[in-house]
Structures are given as C-alpha cells and as structure tokens.
Amino acid sequence: MNTSAILLALAASVCWALAMVLGKLGLKWMGLVTYSAIRPFLGLLFVVPYGLLTAGFENPGMHLVAIAILGGFLDSFIAALLFRIALQRNPAHKVTALSLTAPFWGVVAAVLILGERPRWVVFVAAILVVSGAIFLVDRRRSPPQVDRPFWGTAVSLSAGIIWGIAETIPTKYCLTHGMTPITYQLILVATAGVCWGIVAIAYRSTKHPLRFSWRGLGIALITAFLSFFLGWRLWLSGLALAPASLLAPVHGSMTLFAFLFSVLLLRERPSARSSIGVALTFAGVFIASILG
C-alpha cells in the first residue's frame, strides 16, 4: 500500500470538503452570483503561476479542448450552481452528504456510458445511497427559511449526479488522450470563470445588485485556493504515485469530512436520523468506489 499517495488523496478530500462547507458562510456574506463568479478568477491566480513555473500549458487540439470545456461547464458551473442553491436554504451537512454521492454516480456513468461491466456491488451501493437519501429527508415540519425537504434533496442529488458524470467521462477521456493535468485544470477553472462571468453580467443587467462584502471575498479566496488549486494538486500528486482504484475510496471520504466540518465550524446540530443517513450514504459511496 502506498501510504504517501493515500495521505495526499486524503488531504485533497479534506480540502474539497472544507471548501464546500465554508461556502455556506460565503453565501451568507455575499450573493450567490457574486460569490460564484469571483471564485474561478481567484483560482486562476494560483493555477496560472503554478503552471507557468512548472511544466507549462500545452495545446492538445480543439477536440480535447472542447471536451474539457464541457467537463468544466458541467462540473464547475451546472453542478456548482445546483449545490449552492441547495446550500443557501438547507443545512450544509445534508446538502454535502447528498452532493458527495458523486463517486457512486461516476461508477454508474462508467457502466452506462463507457460500457464497463456492471457488478453486483453497484446494486448494493445503490440501495445504501438511496436509503441514505431517504434518512436525510427530515420529515418534521421545516422552518420558514428552509426549502421543502424533498426539493432540497432533489437539487442536492442532482448536483451529485452531474459531478459524478463530469468527473468520470470528460476527465478520463482528456487525460487518456494526451492532455496534461495542469492544462485540464486550467481549462476547467477558466470555463467556470467565463460561465459565471456571463451570469453575473446578465444578472447585473436586470438591475439586480451584486451583493459584495470583504468577509465574503476572504471566504471566496480561501475556498478558491482549497478547491480549484490545492485540492486538485494534491489529488493529481497522489494519482502519480498510485493507481486510481486504490485512491477512489478516499475521494468518497469527503462525505464524512463535510459532515464533521458542518458540525464543528457551522455549529449545526444534526439529528440521529441525519447521522444514519450520512452513514448509509458514505457506506454506499465507499463500497461503489472500492469495489465498483
């Protein structure tokens, strides 16, 4: 077992989970459009200098660039939009747990799209993930500021499904056809910046104010560094030392880290029902990742 690779992947999962939970505070102090639009550009402040000072960026051809743009559009725009909509009006420990079913949906996408052979373990994982989603729906009456539980569950799960597909199909295709990881990372972050920039301009043109605060900017800078730069760097470094099949279960650990950060940093008080839901969801993701 490659301990160094596992520790690197574990650190990446911690970075991504922390960035997701801190996003709850970012959305508290800054509008969704403003917060989402500024983060990719802050991420480029780290990605571009790193790429220029190391291996540099390459032009892999328009075909791969187009696929990478599609991956960035799905991963860092559509899924991120759904996640933040859910995060604005629902407890972070529920939203993150459901959104972080992405590794499971990645296995499903590999079977349905890439034609990989389905295995019985995928069906076991599906039962656990669906059971976890049911437990994460709080059947008690929701307070006025919280969306209806089934709506929050649907939006969060949708983010997880799209993340799973985007992380599996476009990424694997580009990297196996000659695109360097830092080039893919640059295209992903830049695509997010362009998409969110267009949304911000359109939103501003309707005379809606772009809510801004220095606290929100600080959170945006921290989460951009953690997710767009450091998390990806750690993950790719781990993949260079060990096969992806060994590190995939660690990626699923984001569910557990996000749950813990929600409790420790946001002072959320999950019910016993929510805790069972997180445990079932994590078990499904873990099984799908390690055996799927």
Residue frames as qw, qx, qy, qz and C-alpha x, y, z in Angstrom:
[[0.000, 0.888, 0.460, 0.000, 0.00, 0.00, 0.00],
 [0.410, 0.385, -0.009, 0.827, 1.35, 3.43, -1.00],
 [0.313, -0.645, -0.519, 0.465, 0.93, 5.43, 2.21],
 [0.172, -0.308, 0.098, 0.930, 2.15, 8.69, 0.67],
 [0.127, -0.211, -0.623, -0.743, -0.40, 8.51, -2.14],
 [0.339, -0.591, -0.731, -0.047, -3.24, 7.76, 0.26],
 [0.311, -0.569, -0.331, 0.685, -2.26, 10.66, 2.52],
 [0.066, -0.127, 0.309, 0.940, -2.13, 13.02, -0.47],
 [0.252, -0.367, -0.703, -0.555, -5.57, 11.92, -1.63],
 [0.378, -0.606, -0.646, 0.269, -6.91, 12.17, 1.91],
 [0.229, -0.420, -0.114, 0.871, -5.58, 15.74, 2.17],
 [0.080, -0.096, -0.508, -0.852, -7.27, 16.59, -1.13],
 [0.335, -0.524, -0.749, -0.227, -10.57, 15.28, 0.18],
 [0.342, -0.578, -0.450, 0.589, -10.19, 17.39, 3.32],
 [0.119, -0.214, 0.168, 0.955, -9.54, 20.50, 1.19],
 [0.209, -0.255, -0.632, -0.701, -12.58, 19.94, -1.02],
 [0.388, -0.578, -0.717, 0.038, -14.88, 19.14, 1.89],
 [0.304, -0.500, -0.304, 0.752, -13.72, 22.20, 3.85],
 [0.014, -0.062, 0.326, 0.943, -14.24, 24.44, 0.81],
 [0.279, -0.417, -0.728, -0.468, -17.78, 23.12, 0.35],
 [0.404, -0.632, -0.604, 0.268, -18.74, 23.76, 3.97],
 [0.264, -0.394, -0.089, 0.876, -17.10, 27.19, 4.11],
 [0.003, 0.265, 0.556, 0.788, -19.21, 28.06, 1.08],
 [0.278, -0.694, -0.665, -0.008, -22.16, 28.24, 3.46],
 [0.325, -0.669, -0.185, 0.642, -20.51, 31.24, 5.13],
 [0.226, -0.096, 0.423, 0.872, -19.54, 32.73, 1.79],
 [0.110, -0.477, -0.683, -0.542, -23.18, 32.66, 0.68],
 [0.327, -0.728, -0.526, 0.295, -24.19, 34.26, 3.97],
 [0.276, -0.668, 0.006, 0.691, -21.97, 37.32, 3.43],
 [0.050, 0.381, -0.503, -0.774, -22.10, 37.53, -0.37],
 [0.745, 0.339, 0.078, -0.569, -24.74, 36.90, -3.03],
 [0.860, 0.051, 0.501, 0.082, -24.75, 33.56, -4.85],
 [0.675, 0.705, 0.102, 0.194, -23.92, 35.09, -8.24],
 [0.037, 0.917, -0.361, 0.167, -21.16, 37.32, -6.87],
 [0.617, -0.521, 0.588, -0.047, -19.58, 34.56, -4.78],
 [0.861, 0.185, 0.461, 0.111, -19.73, 32.02, -7.59],
 [0.576, 0.801, 0.029, 0.162, -18.42, 34.41, -10.26],
 [0.037, -0.902, 0.410, -0.131, -15.40, 35.63, -8.32],
 [0.787, -0.411, 0.460, 0.010, -14.08, 32.25, -7.14],
 [0.881, 0.316, 0.222, 0.273, -12.82, 30.91, -10.52],
 [0.369, 0.839, -0.145, 0.372, -10.88, 34.11, -11.19],
 [0.428, -0.761, 0.444, -0.202, -9.33, 33.89, -7.75],
 [0.918, -0.112, 0.373, 0.081, -8.48, 30.25, -8.50],
 [0.727, 0.619, 0.025, 0.295, -6.68, 31.31, -11.68],
 [0.069, -0.909, 0.345, -0.222, -4.39, 33.47, -9.54],
 [0.619, -0.488, 0.615, -0.034, -2.95, 30.21, -8.19],
 [0.873, 0.242, 0.419, 0.065, -3.33, 27.85, -11.18],
 [0.576, 0.805, -0.038, 0.133, -1.72, 30.06, -13.85],
 [0.050, -0.838, 0.529, -0.120, 1.51, 30.95, -11.97],
 [0.713, -0.306, 0.629, -0.045, 1.93, 27.32, -10.89],
 [0.845, 0.419, 0.325, 0.073, 1.55, 26.09, -14.46],
 [0.422, 0.875, -0.184, 0.148, 3.95, 28.68, -15.86],
 [0.221, -0.765, 0.583, -0.162, 6.58, 27.95, -13.19],
 [0.696, -0.196, 0.690, -0.040, 6.41, 24.17, -13.65],
 [0.550, 0.125, 0.744, 0.358, 5.62, 22.19, -16.79],
 [0.145, 0.247, -0.292, -0.913, 3.69, 24.94, -18.55],
 [0.648, 0.393, 0.448, -0.475, 0.49, 24.58, -20.57],
 [0.236, -0.105, 0.803, 0.537, 0.08, 22.68, -23.83],
 [0.573, 0.302, -0.105, -0.754, -2.35, 22.88, -26.77],
 [0.452, -0.055, 0.890, -0.005, -3.77, 19.34, -27.08],
 [0.020, -0.185, -0.763, -0.619, -6.04, 20.20, -30.04],
 [0.392, -0.160, -0.025, -0.906, -9.53, 21.66, -30.33],
 [0.687, -0.215, -0.624, -0.304, -11.24, 18.28, -29.94],
 [0.568, -0.243, -0.646, 0.448, -9.84, 17.70, -26.45],
 [0.044, 0.036, -0.239, 0.969, -10.24, 21.37, -25.53],
 [0.507, -0.245, -0.319, -0.763, -13.94, 21.17, -26.41],
 [0.721, -0.300, -0.624, -0.035, -14.41, 18.09, -24.24],
 [0.429, -0.124, -0.508, 0.737, -12.52, 19.73, -21.36],
 [0.185, -0.155, 0.016, -0.970, -14.75, 22.81, -21.68],
 [0.659, -0.312, -0.486, -0.482, -17.81, 20.55, -21.50],
 [0.659, -0.242, -0.627, 0.337, -16.39, 18.92, -18.36],
 [0.212, -0.026, -0.334, 0.918, -15.73, 22.31, -16.78],
 [0.374, -0.252, -0.232, -0.862, -19.22, 23.55, -17.72],
 [0.728, -0.347, -0.533, -0.255, -20.90, 20.56, -16.07],
 [0.672, -0.202, -0.536, 0.469, -18.57, 20.29, -13.06],
 [0.335, -0.198, -0.292, 0.874, -17.85, 23.88, -12.06],
 [0.216, -0.086, -0.138, -0.963, -20.95, 25.63, -13.33],
 [0.624, -0.274, -0.476, -0.556, -24.10, 23.48, -13.54],
 [0.700, -0.299, -0.620, 0.189, -23.36, 21.19, -10.58],
 [0.319, -0.053, -0.392, 0.861, -21.89, 24.06, -8.55],
 [0.296, -0.249, -0.133, -0.913, -24.99, 26.17, -9.23],
 [0.711, -0.357, -0.508, -0.331, -27.33, 23.42, -8.04],
 [0.633, -0.182, -0.574, 0.486, -25.16, 22.78, -4.97],
 [0.163, 0.024, -0.278, 0.946, -25.12, 26.44, -3.90],
 [0.469, -0.332, -0.288, -0.766, -28.85, 26.86, -4.45],
 [0.762, -0.360, -0.536, -0.056, -29.43, 23.94, -2.10],
 [0.562, -0.078, -0.462, 0.681, -26.78, 25.18, 0.34],
 [0.057, -0.341, 0.043, -0.937, -28.42, 28.60, 0.66],
 [0.594, -0.303, -0.012, -0.745, -31.61, 27.21, 2.14],
 [0.936, -0.198, -0.258, -0.134, -30.78, 23.81, 3.63],
 [0.636, -0.688, 0.342, 0.073, -28.40, 22.50, 6.33],
 [0.274, 0.720, -0.612, -0.180, -24.87, 22.01, 4.99],
 [0.350, -0.300, 0.884, -0.075, -24.48, 18.50, 6.46],
 [0.691, 0.378, 0.579, -0.211, -27.45, 17.27, 4.39],
 [0.536, 0.801, -0.098, -0.249, -26.59, 19.08, 1.18],
 [0.074, 0.694, -0.707, -0.113, -22.95, 17.99, 1.18],
 [0.520, -0.133, 0.837, -0.107, -23.77, 14.38, 2.01],
 [0.703, 0.515, 0.462, -0.167, -26.18, 14.09, -0.92],
 [0.421, 0.855, -0.239, -0.187, -24.00, 16.06, -3.34],
 [0.080, -0.646, 0.758, 0.048, -20.96, 13.96, -2.48],
 [0.830, 0.108, 0.535, -0.112, -22.59, 10.81, -3.83],
 [0.438, 0.758, -0.335, -0.349, -20.66, 11.79, -6.99],
 [0.073, -0.448, 0.881, 0.134, -18.24, 8.79, -6.83],
 [0.521, 0.212, 0.803, -0.199, -21.21, 6.43, -6.88],
 [0.584, 0.715, 0.212, -0.321, -22.75, 8.13, -9.89],
 [0.141, 0.713, -0.610, -0.315, -19.33, 8.02, -11.54],
 [0.324, -0.125, 0.936, 0.049, -19.48, 4.23, -11.32],
 [0.548, 0.539, 0.582, -0.264, -22.98, 4.27, -12.85],
 [0.385, 0.822, -0.171, -0.383, -21.77, 6.57, -15.65],
 [0.076, -0.523, 0.810, 0.253, -18.84, 4.24, -16.36],
 [0.433, 0.151, 0.888, -0.039, -21.24, 1.30, -16.76],
 [0.477, 0.690, 0.485, -0.248, -23.87, 3.11, -18.86],
 [0.329, 0.898, -0.140, -0.256, -21.65, 5.41, -20.97],
 [0.023, 0.681, -0.713, -0.162, -18.24, 3.75, -21.09],
 [0.846, 0.159, -0.408, -0.305, -19.68, 0.27, -21.31],
 [0.061, 0.413, -0.841, 0.343, -17.85, -1.17, -18.31],
 [0.512, -0.210, -0.822, -0.135, -19.21, -4.43, -16.90],
 [0.503, -0.576, 0.109, -0.636, -21.75, -3.88, -14.09],
 [0.383, 0.100, -0.860, 0.323, -21.15, -5.79, -10.86],
 [0.480, -0.583, -0.653, -0.063, -23.40, -6.80, -8.01],
 [0.422, -0.349, -0.375, 0.748, -21.65, -4.40, -5.67],
 [0.014, -0.168, -0.210, -0.963, -23.05, -1.46, -7.67],
 [0.475, -0.493, -0.541, -0.488, -26.58, -2.53, -6.79],
 [0.595, -0.476, -0.516, 0.392, -25.68, -2.87, -3.11],
 [0.292, -0.133, -0.099, 0.942, -24.19, 0.60, -3.17],
 [0.191, -0.350, -0.411, -0.820, -27.33, 1.96, -4.89],
 [0.551, -0.580, -0.589, -0.118, -29.54, 0.61, -2.12],
 [0.531, -0.416, -0.350, 0.649, -27.32, 2.23, 0.53],
 [0.158, 0.035, 0.117, 0.980, -27.18, 5.60, -1.26],
 [0.338, -0.451, -0.490, -0.665, -30.96, 5.73, -1.81],
 [0.600, -0.556, -0.558, 0.142, -31.57, 4.67, 1.79],
 [0.431, -0.255, -0.216, 0.838, -29.23, 7.41, 2.98],
 [0.044, -0.238, -0.280, -0.929, -31.12, 9.98, 0.91],
 [0.489, -0.561, -0.571, -0.346, -34.41, 8.88, 2.50],
 [0.598, -0.516, -0.436, 0.430, -32.98, 9.25, 6.00],
 [0.333, -0.093, -0.024, 0.938, -31.55, 12.67, 5.15],
 [0.218, -0.480, -0.398, -0.751, -35.03, 13.96, 4.32],
 [0.003, 0.067, 0.663, -0.745, -36.28, 15.44, 7.58],
 [0.187, -0.484, -0.771, -0.370, -39.98, 14.62, 7.82],
 [0.196, -0.609, -0.498, 0.586, -40.55, 17.13, 10.59],
 [0.247, 0.917, 0.307, 0.058, -42.02, 20.48, 9.63],
 [0.611, 0.185, 0.008, 0.769, -39.29, 22.70, 8.18],
 [0.159, -0.640, -0.237, 0.714, -38.74, 26.25, 9.45],
 [0.436, 0.833, 0.224, -0.258, -39.79, 29.09, 7.10],
 [0.098, 0.826, -0.447, -0.330, -36.26, 29.80, 5.80],
 [0.336, -0.272, 0.877, 0.208, -35.67, 26.16, 4.77],
 [0.490, 0.190, -0.546, -0.653, -36.91, 24.72, 1.50],
 [0.916, -0.085, 0.078, -0.385, -39.24, 21.76, 1.45],
 [0.579, -0.481, 0.649, 0.109, -37.12, 18.70, 2.28],
 [0.788, 0.289, 0.518, 0.165, -37.85, 16.81, -0.94],
 [0.430, 0.899, -0.006, 0.088, -36.90, 19.85, -3.04],
 [0.201, -0.838, 0.508, 0.008, -33.59, 20.22, -1.21],
 [0.726, -0.192, 0.653, 0.097, -32.91, 16.51, -1.60],
 [0.738, 0.566, 0.349, 0.116, -33.64, 16.57, -5.34],
 [0.270, 0.939, -0.197, 0.078, -31.39, 19.58, -6.01],
 [0.388, -0.699, 0.601, 0.010, -28.52, 18.18, -3.91],
 [0.780, 0.017, 0.617, 0.104, -28.72, 14.75, -5.54],
 [0.635, 0.753, 0.158, 0.070, -28.81, 16.37, -8.99],
 [0.025, 0.904, -0.427, 0.013, -25.54, 18.14, -8.19],
 [0.585, -0.420, 0.694, 0.035, -24.00, 14.81, -7.13],
 [0.803, 0.361, 0.470, 0.060, -25.16, 13.05, -10.31],
 [0.484, 0.868, -0.053, 0.093, -23.74, 15.75, -12.59],
 [0.215, -0.807, 0.549, -0.017, -20.48, 15.90, -10.61],
 [0.745, -0.182, 0.640, 0.051, -20.12, 12.13, -10.89],
 [0.753, 0.560, 0.319, 0.133, -20.60, 12.16, -14.67],
 [0.274, 0.939, -0.179, 0.104, -18.36, 15.20, -15.24],
 [0.370, -0.720, 0.587, -0.006, -15.55, 13.81, -13.09],
 [0.758, -0.068, 0.644, 0.075, -15.65, 10.41, -14.82],
 [0.721, 0.539, 0.410, 0.146, -16.32, 10.85, -18.53],
 [0.383, 0.907, -0.082, 0.156, -14.70, 14.09, -19.82],
 [0.328, -0.811, 0.484, -0.011, -11.78, 13.98, -17.38],
 [0.766, -0.175, 0.601, 0.146, -10.85, 10.37, -18.12],
 [0.719, 0.602, 0.299, 0.174, -11.18, 10.89, -21.86],
 [0.213, 0.951, -0.189, 0.123, -8.97, 14.01, -21.95],
 [0.411, -0.720, 0.559, -0.003, -6.24, 12.65, -19.71],
 [0.777, -0.045, 0.612, 0.141, -6.03, 9.32, -21.53],
 [0.656, 0.645, 0.303, 0.247, -5.79, 11.07, -24.92],
 [0.641, 0.276, -0.022, 0.716, -2.79, 13.22, -24.09],
 [0.116, -0.841, -0.043, -0.526, -3.98, 16.31, -22.21],
 [0.387, 0.175, -0.633, 0.647, -1.78, 17.20, -19.23],
 [0.334, -0.597, -0.685, 0.250, -3.47, 17.51, -15.83],
 [0.190, -0.469, -0.176, 0.844, -2.49, 21.17, -15.35],
 [0.094, -0.019, -0.492, -0.865, -3.91, 22.02, -18.79],
 [0.329, -0.478, -0.773, -0.258, -7.19, 20.31, -17.94],
 [0.334, -0.566, -0.519, 0.547, -7.25, 22.14, -14.61],
 [0.095, -0.258, 0.104, 0.956, -6.69, 25.48, -16.35],
 [0.220, -0.207, -0.629, -0.717, -9.49, 24.87, -18.86],
 [0.363, -0.527, -0.767, 0.052, -11.88, 23.73, -16.11],
 [0.263, -0.553, -0.364, 0.702, -11.29, 26.81, -13.95],
 [0.022, -0.173, 0.290, 0.941, -11.32, 29.20, -16.92],
 [0.233, -0.350, -0.754, -0.505, -14.60, 27.71, -18.18],
 [0.323, -0.620, -0.652, 0.293, -16.15, 28.23, -14.77],
 [0.199, -0.433, -0.096, 0.874, -14.96, 31.85, -14.79],
 [0.086, -0.035, -0.515, -0.852, -16.46, 32.55, -18.23],
 [0.302, -0.467, -0.788, -0.265, -19.81, 30.90, -17.41],
 [0.340, -0.648, -0.530, 0.428, -20.22, 32.61, -14.05],
 [0.178, -0.280, 0.090, 0.939, -18.99, 35.90, -15.53],
 [0.162, -0.253, -0.617, -0.728, -21.77, 35.77, -18.15],
 [0.375, -0.599, -0.707, 0.008, -24.31, 35.04, -15.41],
 [0.331, -0.518, -0.307, 0.726, -23.04, 37.98, -13.33],
 [0.040, -0.087, 0.306, 0.947, -23.27, 40.37, -16.31],
 [0.284, -0.391, -0.701, -0.525, -26.79, 39.17, -17.18],
 [0.411, -0.590, -0.635, 0.284, -27.85, 39.40, -13.53],
 [0.249, -0.413, -0.129, 0.867, -26.47, 42.93, -13.24],
 [0.025, -0.105, -0.488, -0.866, -28.18, 44.00, -16.47],
 [0.342, -0.567, -0.694, -0.283, -31.56, 43.25, -14.88],
 [0.150, -0.679, 0.157, -0.702, -30.70, 45.93, -12.30],
 [0.851, -0.483, -0.206, 0.005, -30.19, 43.38, -9.53],
 [0.110, -0.866, 0.463, -0.155, -27.35, 44.44, -7.22],
 [0.794, 0.188, -0.538, 0.211, -24.36, 42.12, -6.90],
 [0.614, -0.771, 0.053, -0.160, -24.10, 41.75, -3.13],
 [0.667, 0.419, -0.422, 0.450, -20.47, 42.02, -2.03],
 [0.549, -0.819, 0.125, -0.110, -18.58, 42.02, 1.28],
 [0.194, 0.707, -0.665, 0.147, -14.93, 41.78, 2.30],
 [0.581, -0.272, 0.715, -0.280, -15.72, 38.83, 4.55],
 [0.866, 0.364, 0.287, -0.188, -17.31, 37.04, 1.63],
 [0.533, 0.759, -0.374, 0.005, -14.29, 37.87, -0.53],
 [0.186, -0.595, 0.756, -0.199, -11.99, 36.33, 2.09],
 [0.744, 0.010, 0.627, -0.230, -14.05, 33.13, 2.13],
 [0.778, 0.611, 0.028, -0.146, -14.08, 33.09, -1.69],
 [0.272, 0.764, -0.582, 0.058, -10.28, 33.41, -1.77],
 [0.409, -0.392, 0.793, -0.225, -9.79, 30.62, 0.78],
 [0.791, 0.212, 0.530, -0.220, -12.22, 28.23, -0.94],
 [0.654, 0.722, -0.186, -0.132, -10.79, 29.02, -4.39],
 [0.071, 0.668, -0.734, 0.099, -7.33, 28.10, -3.14],
 [0.533, -0.200, 0.775, -0.274, -8.58, 24.95, -1.40],
 [0.762, 0.348, 0.504, -0.210, -10.78, 23.62, -4.20],
 [0.647, 0.755, -0.043, -0.096, -9.56, 24.97, -7.54],
 [0.317, 0.756, -0.555, 0.141, -5.85, 24.79, -6.75],
 [0.206, -0.503, 0.789, -0.288, -4.65, 22.85, -3.70],
 [0.787, 0.030, 0.507, -0.351, -7.25, 20.09, -3.74],
 [0.835, 0.536, -0.056, -0.110, -6.59, 19.30, -7.40],
 [0.274, 0.724, -0.615, 0.150, -2.80, 19.50, -6.94],
 [0.430, -0.380, 0.755, -0.318, -2.86, 17.05, -4.02],
 [0.853, 0.213, 0.374, -0.296, -5.18, 14.66, -5.82],
 [0.728, 0.646, -0.226, -0.042, -3.11, 14.63, -9.01],
 [0.044, 0.668, -0.712, 0.212, 0.09, 14.14, -7.00],
 [0.639, -0.185, 0.678, -0.313, -1.46, 11.11, -5.33],
 [0.867, 0.422, 0.165, -0.207, -2.54, 9.68, -8.68],
 [0.453, 0.737, -0.501, 0.018, 1.05, 9.96, -9.88],
 [0.120, -0.498, 0.813, -0.277, 2.13, 7.59, -7.10],
 [0.340, 0.075, 0.908, -0.234, -0.66, 5.01, -7.09],
 [0.043, -0.293, -0.785, -0.544, -3.48, 3.68, -9.30],
 [0.361, -0.279, -0.055, -0.888, -6.84, 5.45, -9.16],
 [0.725, -0.302, -0.562, -0.260, -8.54, 2.26, -7.94],
 [0.561, -0.171, -0.589, 0.556, -6.53, 2.49, -4.73],
 [0.116, -0.056, -0.250, 0.960, -7.36, 6.16, -4.10],
 [0.303, -0.390, -0.525, -0.693, -11.02, 6.22, -5.17],
 [0.518, -0.569, -0.632, 0.086, -12.35, 5.23, -1.71],
 [0.369, -0.307, -0.271, 0.834, -10.51, 8.19, -0.19],
 [0.078, -0.188, -0.311, -0.928, -12.42, 10.53, -2.51],
 [0.476, -0.513, -0.624, -0.348, -15.64, 9.15, -1.06],
 [0.485, -0.373, -0.544, 0.573, -14.44, 10.19, 2.41],
 [0.027, 0.240, 0.060, 0.969, -15.40, 13.77, 1.52],
 [0.513, -0.537, -0.497, -0.449, -18.91, 12.89, 2.72],
 [0.686, -0.490, -0.439, 0.310, -17.64, 12.21, 6.21],
 [0.425, -0.081, -0.127, 0.893, -15.31, 15.24, 6.32],
 [0.135, -0.396, -0.278, -0.865, -18.05, 17.59, 5.11],
 [0.606, -0.592, -0.491, -0.203, -20.39, 16.26, 7.79],
 [0.652, -0.395, -0.336, 0.553, -17.78, 16.79, 10.52],
 [0.264, 0.082, 0.034, 0.961, -16.89, 20.31, 9.30],
 [0.299, -0.547, -0.422, -0.659, -20.59, 21.23, 9.23],
 [0.664, -0.618, -0.418, 0.047, -20.89, 20.28, 12.87],
 [0.642, -0.323, -0.171, 0.674, -17.57, 21.80, 14.04],
 [0.266, 0.020, 0.148, 0.952, -17.49, 25.02, 12.02],
 [0.261, -0.361, -0.380, -0.811, -21.13, 25.85, 11.38],
 [0.210, -0.065, 0.695, -0.684, -22.39, 24.51, 14.72],
 [0.654, -0.062, -0.415, -0.630, -25.13, 22.54, 13.02],
 [0.435, -0.207, 0.760, -0.436, -26.93, 20.01, 15.19],
 [0.492, 0.097, -0.714, -0.488, -27.79, 17.02, 13.03],
 [0.799, -0.233, 0.213, -0.511, -30.49, 14.68, 14.25],
 [0.567, -0.245, 0.787, 0.020, -29.96, 10.97, 14.79],
 [0.742, 0.524, 0.409, -0.088, -31.90, 10.41, 11.57],
 [0.394, 0.882, -0.247, -0.073, -29.48, 12.64, 9.64],
 [0.272, -0.638, 0.719, 0.030, -26.49, 10.85, 11.16],
 [0.715, 0.089, 0.693, -0.010, -27.87, 7.50, 9.99],
 [0.635, 0.748, 0.173, -0.088, -28.43, 8.99, 6.53],
 [0.136, 0.862, -0.482, -0.073, -24.85, 10.24, 6.32],
 [0.483, -0.393, 0.782, 0.005, -23.52, 6.85, 7.46],
 [0.746, 0.343, 0.569, -0.033, -25.56, 4.97, 4.84],
 [0.502, 0.861, -0.040, -0.079, -24.60, 7.41, 2.09],
 [0.085, -0.777, 0.621, 0.058, -20.92, 7.22, 2.99],
 [0.632, -0.156, 0.759, 0.003, -21.09, 3.41, 3.06],
 [0.730, 0.571, 0.372, -0.049, -22.67, 3.34, -0.42],
 [0.330, 0.902, -0.274, -0.044, -20.07, 5.72, -1.86],
 [0.318, -0.632, 0.707, 0.019, -17.22, 3.80, -0.22],
 [0.723, 0.059, 0.688, 0.004, -18.39, 0.42, -1.49],
 [0.661, 0.723, 0.201, -0.026, -19.00, 1.75, -5.01],
 [0.149, 0.903, -0.401, -0.042, -15.57, 3.37, -5.04],
 [0.329, -0.560, 0.761, 0.004, -13.51, 0.46, -3.71],
 [0.520, 0.038, 0.852, 0.040, -15.32, -2.45, -5.35],
 [0.579, 0.682, 0.329, -0.302, -17.33, -0.90, -8.19]]
